[in-house]
Amino acid sequence: MNKLDLQQIWRFVTYGENGFPASEAQKTVRNHTVFAAIITLAYFISVFLLKFFMRNREPLKLDRALQVWNLIISIFSIVASFKLWFPSFEFIRRDGFMVGFQCKSLSKMSTSQEYWFYLLVLSKAVEFIDTFFIVLRKKPLIFLHWYHHMATFMFCVYQYPLPSSQFRAGGIINVAVHAVMYPYYFARSLHLRVPGIVAKLVTSLQLVQFLSFLIGSIYHYYVYYFLDVYPCDSSIIQVHTSTFLNSSYFLLFANFFFKSYIVKGGKNKYKSE
Ligand SMILES: CC(C)(COP(=O)(O)OP(=O)(O)OC[C@H]1O[C@@H](n2cnc3c(N)ncnc32)[C@H](O)[C@@H]1OP(=O)(O)O)[C@@H](O)C(=O)NCCC(=O)NCCSC(=O)CC(=O)O
């Protein structure tokens, strides 16, 4: 097992966009796969230990901390969206949405994009913080929430060191969705009167996102199984992993949508505001 080298991980964070050494960063992430699994397991255990510890205690207020957290992660998601999306339009314009974005071109990102993509991968561990707010504030902790955080981080650690335009396209779409979701959470944490329709729109956006990932998978399967040449840079095992994960997310979010907004006219918290 390789040694944990936080200094090395941090060195890439402070490197900046210019000449970002993407292959070194990818190697470092690959060398830390076991540590990533340990962090994910530690997250799982500490979340449920903390939940148990809080069972007879008053919920913590944490309003200001939650606002600051949501503001930071909103700014990160918005800036990363711009940094990652604008150069990607060139791939799409040149080679089309499927080939240019999903199948093979996106692996050849600029060094600036590579830098932001590295931050995006690390942010999936930082986003574990969301759950600690839920537990300490004694809000309902649903399976979808912790499963999604754990699986997404491990999926990123597995895919990032490998060439995969499909994975990179997924990350870029996801950060754009987070650029809407976190400002929504920020507004909620400020106790602003957010109309119920906004929550529905955010959940719909998440569902469209998972659907777009699944359409990407179908395209890969079609090319792999029915055409003579397979030009995409994701191995079929990578595509299978992506299909499994995104199908599970799609089903869980569809269930969330159904229970929150449709059954008995939807939950009150989304109606009253
Ligand atoms: C509309 C949603 C974005 C959020 O649904 P929720 O039911 O969580 O929304 P809500 O408005 O009722 O807010 C719930 C409570 O959480 C508080 N809250 C504020 N900021 C938060 C944060 N960063 N993390 C967790 N909770 C937070 C709110 O103030 C509110 O508290 P109070 O009740 O005190 O006002 C939905 O689409 C969704 O994603 N639901 C799944 C739940 C979830 O955990 N989602 C985030 C990770 S999934 C993800 O990130 C998917 C992806 O990658 O696209």
The ligand as an SDF file (V2000), in Angstrom:
LIG
                    3D

 54 56  0  0  0  0  0  0  0  0999 V2000
  -34.3480   20.0020   -3.7630 C   0  0  0  0  0  0  0  0  0  0  0  0
  -33.1940   19.1350   -3.3400 C   0  0  0  0  0  0  0  0  0  0  0  0
  -31.8950   19.7060   -3.9100 C   0  0  0  0  0  0  0  0  0  0  0  0
  -33.0260   19.1490   -1.8290 C   0  0  0  0  0  0  0  0  0  0  0  0
  -34.0310   18.4840   -1.1850 O   0  0  0  0  0  0  0  0  0  0  0  0
  -34.1350   18.6070    0.4350 P   0  0  0  0  0  0  0  0  0  0  0  0
  -35.3230   17.8230    0.8600 O   0  0  0  0  0  0  0  0  0  0  0  0
  -32.8170   18.2600    1.0170 O   0  0  0  0  0  0  0  0  0  0  0  0
  -34.3650   20.1760    0.5210 O   0  0  0  0  0  0  0  0  0  0  0  0
  -34.9950   21.1180    1.6160 P   0  0  0  0  0  0  0  0  0  0  0  0
  -35.2420   22.4030    0.9470 O   0  0  0  0  0  0  0  0  0  0  0  0
  -36.1530   20.4850    2.2460 O   0  0  0  0  0  0  0  0  0  0  0  0
  -33.8160   21.3370    2.6800 O   0  0  0  0  0  0  0  0  0  0  0  0
  -33.6070   20.4420    3.6870 C   0  0  0  0  0  0  0  0  0  0  0  0
  -32.9510   21.1030    4.8720 C   0  0  0  0  0  0  0  0  0  0  0  0
  -31.5010   21.0370    4.6780 O   0  0  0  0  0  0  0  0  0  0  0  0
  -30.9350   22.2820    4.9920 C   0  0  0  0  0  0  0  0  0  0  0  0
  -29.6630   22.4950    4.2800 N   0  0  0  0  0  0  0  0  0  0  0  0
  -29.2030   23.6530    3.8200 C   0  0  0  0  0  0  0  0  0  0  0  0
  -28.0420   23.4880    3.2230 N   0  0  0  0  0  0  0  0  0  0  0  0
  -27.7350   22.1870    3.2990 C   0  0  0  0  0  0  0  0  0  0  0  0
  -26.6570   21.4230    2.8180 C   0  0  0  0  0  0  0  0  0  0  0  0
  -25.6470   21.9570    2.1550 N   0  0  0  0  0  0  0  0  0  0  0  0
  -26.6580   20.1160    3.0330 N   0  0  0  0  0  0  0  0  0  0  0  0
  -27.6690   19.5430    3.6750 C   0  0  0  0  0  0  0  0  0  0  0  0
  -28.7320   20.2110    4.1610 N   0  0  0  0  0  0  0  0  0  0  0  0
  -28.7700   21.5290    3.9740 C   0  0  0  0  0  0  0  0  0  0  0  0
  -32.0080   23.2410    4.5710 C   0  0  0  0  0  0  0  0  0  0  0  0
  -31.7550   24.4730    5.1920 O   0  0  0  0  0  0  0  0  0  0  0  0
  -33.2490   22.5330    5.0990 C   0  0  0  0  0  0  0  0  0  0  0  0
  -33.3070   22.7140    6.4800 O   0  0  0  0  0  0  0  0  0  0  0  0
  -34.6030   23.2880    7.2230 P   0  0  0  0  0  0  0  0  0  0  0  0
  -35.5900   22.1520    7.1390 O   0  0  0  0  0  0  0  0  0  0  0  0
  -34.1030   23.5940    8.5780 O   0  0  0  0  0  0  0  0  0  0  0  0
  -35.0120   24.4800    6.4300 O   0  0  0  0  0  0  0  0  0  0  0  0
  -33.4420   17.7070   -3.8320 C   0  0  0  0  0  0  0  0  0  0  0  0
  -33.5270   17.6560   -5.2390 O   0  0  0  0  0  0  0  0  0  0  0  0
  -32.4350   16.7100   -3.3870 C   0  0  0  0  0  0  0  0  0  0  0  0
  -31.2840   16.6380   -3.8340 O   0  0  0  0  0  0  0  0  0  0  0  0
  -32.8530   15.8530   -2.4670 N   0  0  0  0  0  0  0  0  0  0  0  0
  -32.0320   14.7640   -1.9760 C   0  0  0  0  0  0  0  0  0  0  0  0
  -31.4740   15.1040   -0.6660 C   0  0  0  0  0  0  0  0  0  0  0  0
  -29.9990   15.4770   -0.7050 C   0  0  0  0  0  0  0  0  0  0  0  0
  -29.2970   15.1760    0.2390 O   0  0  0  0  0  0  0  0  0  0  0  0
  -29.5150   16.1400   -1.7680 N   0  0  0  0  0  0  0  0  0  0  0  0
  -28.1230   16.6470   -1.8560 C   0  0  0  0  0  0  0  0  0  0  0  0
  -27.0870   15.6380   -2.2970 C   0  0  0  0  0  0  0  0  0  0  0  0
  -27.4970   14.8020   -3.7790 S   0  0  0  0  0  0  0  0  0  0  0  0
  -26.6360   15.5190   -5.0670 C   0  0  0  0  0  0  0  0  0  0  0  0
  -25.7720   16.2930   -4.8620 O   0  0  0  0  0  0  0  0  0  0  0  0
  -27.0660   15.0450   -6.3990 C   0  0  0  0  0  0  0  0  0  0  0  0
  -26.2520   15.5390   -7.5020 C   0  0  0  0  0  0  0  0  0  0  0  0
  -25.0180   15.3220   -7.5240 O   0  0  0  0  0  0  0  0  0  0  0  0
  -26.8230   16.1390   -8.4170 O   0  0  0  0  0  0  0  0  0  0  0  0
  1  2  1  0
  2  3  1  0
  2  4  1  0
  2 36  1  0
  4  5  1  0
  5  6  1  0
  6  7  2  0
  6  8  1  0
  6  9  1  0
  9 10  1  0
 10 11  2  0
 10 12  1  0
 10 13  1  0
 13 14  1  0
 14 15  1  0
 15 16  1  0
 15 30  1  0
 16 17  1  0
 17 18  1  0
 17 28  1  0
 18 19  1  0
 18 27  1  0
 19 20  2  0
 20 21  1  0
 21 22  1  0
 21 27  2  0
 22 23  1  0
 22 24  2  0
 24 25  1  0
 25 26  2  0
 26 27  1  0
 28 29  1  0
 28 30  1  0
 30 31  1  0
 31 32  1  0
 32 33  2  0
 32 34  1  0
 32 35  1  0
 36 37  1  0
 36 38  1  0
 38 39  2  0
 38 40  1  0
 40 41  1  0
 41 42  1  0
 42 43  1  0
 43 44  2  0
 43 45  1  0
 45 46  1  0
 46 47  1  0
 47 48  1  0
 48 49  1  0
 49 50  2  0
 49 51  1  0
 51 52  1  0
 52 53  2  0
 52 54  1  0
M  END
$$$$
